[in-house]
Amino acid sequence: MSNDKRAFAALVLAADRAPDDPLVQTAGVCCKALVPLGGVPMVLRVLEALNAAQEIDSRILCGPHQAAIDQEAELSGLVTSGEVKWVENQATPSSSTYHVLQTLPDDSPVLVTTADHALLSGEMVDYFCREARNSGCDIAVGLVSYELVASTYPETQRTVTKLQDGGYCSCNLFGFLSPRARVAADFWRRVESQRKKTLRVISVLGWTAVLRYLLGRLTLAEGLKQISRRLGLSAGAVLMPFPEAGIDVDTVDDWKLVEKIVADQRSKA
């Protein structure tokens, strides 16, 4: 793929997935994207981080529902003014991503993130976009060392992918960097549609890679190579040096932790 300096379009996935989300109920809001942190809905924090990033030239918000947007004046203003384009979400995150990618120019690099990435900053966004572009890959995913996250925030509980060369946490940052990368969105959609059918998922990913993972012998490089082979494109990872990049707000405990981090950041500033 080309290594040019075109700016990224940013897609924020902001739809609710669970109708009775304890986090939403505890926060007393109508949807997860509007859960406040430091008095600011976390979706606005994500949109502001993207606005502050030099690598981003447009912002697209997929979800939440229109009624939720109308309840938040600042968010409604961003959408009404055209500063942020709003599109209705599809049934799943992968379907939403696939749908939006079909509406963008093939040669436009796209950053996908989520509305619950409340600690996202312009610095993180720029780091990921630069490294993803310089990787020469078609697609890139942001990862952070679990050791870094756990040593900085030992109270947090993160989902960890344990590989031979270490544990990694997702950063909810995905780069679609070339026209061929659109294939990856369709792959994600197919895997997600089969996520409850283990054998079918394994058949997509490849038995060899799954077996090596289960035996603790799969490295990150090997996993990326296997995915690249399956998709017929080059997949890479950007290892983020920010522990906060691996923390999103999925639960009430996450919310309390991130509130504390935000308060600490504010006091230091």
C-alpha positions as CSV (number, residue, x, y, z in Angstrom):
1,M,0.0,0.0,0.0
2,S,0.9,3.6,-0.4
3,N,2.7,5.4,2.4
4,D,1.3,8.9,1.6
5,K,0.3,11.4,4.2
6,R,-3.5,11.6,3.5
7,A,-5.4,12.3,6.7
8,F,-7.7,9.8,8.2
9,A,-11.4,9.7,8.4
10,A,-12.4,8.7,12.0
11,L,-15.4,6.4,12.7
12,V,-16.7,6.2,16.3
13,L,-18.9,3.2,17.1
14,A,-21.4,4.5,19.6
15,A,-24.4,2.1,19.6
16,D,-25.7,0.3,22.6
17,R,-25.5,-3.5,22.6
18,A,-27.3,-4.5,25.8
19,P,-30.8,-3.0,26.6
20,D,-30.4,-3.5,30.3
21,D,-26.7,-2.4,30.7
22,P,-26.0,-2.0,34.5
23,L,-23.5,0.8,33.6
24,V,-26.2,2.8,31.8
25,Q,-28.7,2.2,34.6
26,T,-26.2,3.2,37.3
27,A,-25.2,6.4,35.5
28,G,-28.8,7.3,35.0
29,V,-28.5,8.0,31.2
30,C,-30.3,6.7,28.2
31,C,-27.3,5.1,26.5
32,K,-23.8,4.1,27.2
33,A,-22.2,6.8,25.0
34,L,-23.6,9.5,27.3
35,V,-22.2,8.1,30.5
36,P,-20.4,11.1,32.1
37,L,-16.8,11.3,33.1
38,G,-15.7,14.4,34.8
39,G,-19.1,15.8,34.0
40,V,-18.6,15.2,30.2
41,P,-20.3,12.4,28.2
42,M,-17.6,10.0,27.2
43,V,-18.6,10.1,23.5
44,L,-17.8,13.9,23.6
45,R,-14.4,13.1,25.1
46,V,-13.7,10.7,22.2
47,L,-14.9,13.2,19.6
48,E,-12.7,16.0,21.2
49,A,-9.6,13.7,21.1
50,L,-10.2,13.1,17.4
51,N,-10.7,16.8,16.8
52,A,-7.4,17.5,18.6
53,A,-5.5,15.0,16.5
54,Q,-3.6,16.3,13.5
55,E,-4.0,13.1,11.6
56,I,-7.8,13.3,11.5
57,D,-9.7,15.4,9.0
58,S,-13.3,14.2,9.4
59,R,-15.4,12.5,12.1
60,I,-18.3,10.1,11.7
61,L,-20.5,9.0,14.6
62,C,-22.3,5.6,14.1
63,G,-25.1,5.6,16.8
64,P,-26.4,6.3,19.3
65,H,-30.1,6.6,18.4
66,Q,-31.3,10.1,17.4
67,A,-33.3,10.6,20.6
68,A,-30.1,10.2,22.6
69,I,-28.3,12.8,20.5
70,D,-31.2,15.2,21.0
71,Q,-30.8,14.9,24.8
72,E,-27.2,16.1,24.7
73,A,-27.0,19.7,23.5
74,E,-23.3,19.8,22.6
75,L,-23.5,16.5,20.7
76,S,-26.6,17.6,18.9
77,G,-24.9,20.8,17.9
78,L,-21.9,19.0,16.5
79,V,-24.2,16.8,14.4
80,T,-26.5,19.6,13.3
81,S,-23.6,21.9,12.3
82,G,-22.0,19.1,10.2
83,E,-18.8,19.1,12.2
84,V,-19.6,15.4,13.0
85,K,-21.5,13.3,10.6
86,W,-24.1,11.0,12.2
87,V,-25.2,7.7,10.7
88,E,-27.6,5.1,12.0
89,N,-25.9,2.0,13.4
90,Q,-26.4,-1.5,12.0
91,A,-27.1,-4.7,14.1
92,T,-23.4,-5.2,15.1
93,P,-20.2,-3.2,15.4
94,S,-18.7,-5.1,12.4
95,S,-21.8,-4.5,10.3
96,S,-21.7,-0.8,11.2
97,T,-18.1,-0.6,10.2
98,Y,-18.6,-2.4,7.0
99,H,-21.6,-0.3,6.1
100,V,-19.8,3.0,6.7
101,L,-16.6,1.9,4.9
102,Q,-18.7,1.4,1.7
103,T,-19.6,5.1,1.8
104,L,-16.1,6.4,1.9
105,P,-13.5,6.7,-0.9
106,D,-11.5,3.5,-1.3
107,D,-8.2,5.4,-1.0
108,S,-9.2,7.2,2.3
109,P,-7.4,5.7,5.3
110,V,-10.0,5.2,8.1
111,L,-9.5,5.0,11.9
112,V,-12.2,3.1,13.8
113,T,-12.6,3.5,17.5
114,T,-15.4,3.3,20.1
115,A,-17.4,5.8,22.2
116,D,-16.4,4.1,25.4
117,H,-12.7,4.8,24.8
118,A,-13.0,7.7,27.3
119,L,-9.3,8.2,28.0
120,L,-8.4,8.6,24.3
121,S,-6.3,11.6,23.5
122,G,-5.1,13.4,20.4
123,E,-1.6,12.3,21.2
124,M,-2.7,8.6,21.2
125,V,-4.6,9.1,18.0
126,D,-1.7,10.7,16.2
127,Y,0.7,8.0,17.4
128,F,-1.5,5.2,16.2
129,C,-2.2,6.8,12.8
130,R,1.5,7.6,12.2
131,E,2.7,4.1,13.2
132,A,-0.1,2.4,11.2
133,R,0.7,4.4,8.1
134,N,4.4,3.7,8.4
135,S,3.9,0.0,8.9
136,G,3.1,-0.4,5.2
137,C,0.2,-2.7,6.1
138,D,-3.3,-2.8,4.8
139,I,-4.8,-3.0,8.2
140,A,-3.5,-2.4,11.7
141,V,-4.8,-2.9,15.2
142,G,-3.7,-1.0,18.3
143,L,-2.4,-3.2,21.2
144,V,-0.8,-2.4,24.5
145,S,1.2,-4.7,26.7
146,Y,-0.9,-6.0,29.6
147,E,2.1,-5.7,31.8
148,L,2.2,-2.0,31.2
149,V,-1.5,-1.6,31.9
150,A,-1.5,-3.8,35.0
151,S,1.7,-2.1,36.5
152,T,0.2,1.4,36.0
153,Y,-3.4,0.5,37.0
154,P,-3.3,-2.7,39.1
155,E,-6.9,-2.4,40.1
156,T,-8.2,-2.7,36.5
157,Q,-9.5,-5.9,35.0
158,R,-8.7,-6.2,31.3
159,T,-9.3,-8.9,28.7
160,V,-5.9,-10.3,27.8
161,T,-4.8,-12.2,24.7
162,K,-2.0,-14.4,26.1
163,L,0.6,-15.2,23.5
164,Q,4.1,-16.8,23.7
165,D,5.8,-13.4,23.7
166,G,3.5,-11.7,26.2
167,G,-0.1,-10.6,27.0
168,Y,-1.8,-7.9,25.0
169,C,-4.9,-5.8,25.5
170,S,-6.9,-4.3,22.7
171,C,-6.9,-0.5,22.4
172,N,-10.1,-0.3,20.4
173,L,-8.1,1.4,17.6
174,F,-8.3,-0.1,14.1
175,G,-6.8,1.3,11.0
176,F,-8.1,0.5,7.5
177,L,-5.2,1.8,5.4
178,S,-5.8,0.7,1.8
179,P,-8.6,-0.3,-0.6
180,R,-7.8,-3.9,0.1
181,A,-8.4,-3.3,3.8
182,R,-12.2,-3.3,3.2
183,V,-11.9,-7.1,2.9
184,A,-11.0,-7.1,6.6
185,A,-14.3,-5.4,7.5
186,D,-16.2,-8.1,5.7
187,F,-14.1,-10.8,7.4
188,W,-14.8,-9.3,10.8
189,R,-18.5,-9.3,10.0
190,R,-18.4,-13.0,9.0
191,V,-16.5,-14.0,12.1
192,E,-18.8,-12.0,14.4
193,S,-21.9,-13.6,12.8
194,Q,-20.4,-17.0,13.7
195,R,-19.1,-16.1,17.1
196,K,-21.3,-18.6,18.9
197,K,-20.3,-21.4,16.6
198,T,-16.8,-22.3,17.7
199,L,-16.0,-24.8,14.9
200,R,-16.9,-22.3,12.2
201,V,-14.8,-19.6,13.8
202,I,-11.9,-21.9,13.9
203,S,-12.4,-22.9,10.3
204,V,-12.1,-19.2,9.4
205,L,-9.1,-18.4,11.5
206,G,-7.3,-21.7,10.7
207,W,-6.8,-24.8,12.9
208,T,-3.0,-24.4,13.1
209,A,-3.1,-20.9,14.5
210,V,-5.8,-21.8,17.0
211,L,-4.0,-25.0,18.2
212,R,-0.7,-23.0,18.6
213,Y,-2.6,-20.4,20.6
214,L,-4.2,-23.0,22.9
215,L,-0.8,-24.6,23.5
216,G,0.7,-21.2,24.3
217,R,3.1,-21.3,21.3
218,L,1.6,-18.6,19.1
219,T,3.5,-15.3,18.9
220,L,2.0,-12.0,17.9
221,A,4.0,-12.0,14.7
222,E,2.8,-15.5,13.8
223,G,-0.8,-14.6,14.5
224,L,-0.6,-11.5,12.3
225,K,1.0,-13.6,9.6
226,Q,-1.8,-16.2,9.7
227,I,-4.5,-13.4,9.5
228,S,-2.7,-11.8,6.6
229,R,-2.6,-15.2,4.8
230,R,-6.3,-15.8,5.4
231,L,-7.3,-12.3,4.2
232,G,-4.9,-12.0,1.4
233,L,-3.5,-8.7,2.7
234,S,-1.0,-7.5,5.2
235,A,-2.1,-7.1,8.8
236,G,0.0,-5.4,11.4
237,A,-0.1,-4.2,15.0
238,V,0.7,-0.9,16.6
239,L,2.1,-1.3,20.1
240,M,0.9,1.7,22.1
241,P,3.2,3.1,24.8
242,F,0.1,4.6,26.7
243,P,-1.4,2.3,29.4
244,E,-4.6,4.4,29.2
245,A,-5.0,3.2,25.6
246,G,-6.0,-0.2,26.9
247,I,-8.7,1.0,29.2
248,D,-12.3,1.5,28.1
249,V,-15.6,1.8,30.0
250,D,-17.5,-1.5,29.9
251,T,-18.6,-1.9,33.5
252,V,-19.4,0.2,36.6
253,D,-16.0,-0.7,38.0
254,D,-14.4,0.6,34.8
255,W,-16.4,3.8,35.2
256,K,-15.2,4.4,38.7
257,L,-11.6,3.7,37.7
258,V,-11.7,6.1,34.8
259,E,-13.4,8.8,36.9
260,K,-10.5,8.5,39.2
261,I,-7.9,8.7,36.4
262,V,-9.7,11.7,34.9
263,A,-9.7,13.5,38.3
264,D,-6.0,12.8,38.7
265,Q,-5.2,14.1,35.3
266,R,-7.2,17.2,36.0
267,S,-5.4,17.9,39.3
268,K,-2.0,17.4,37.6
269,A,-2.9,19.8,34.8
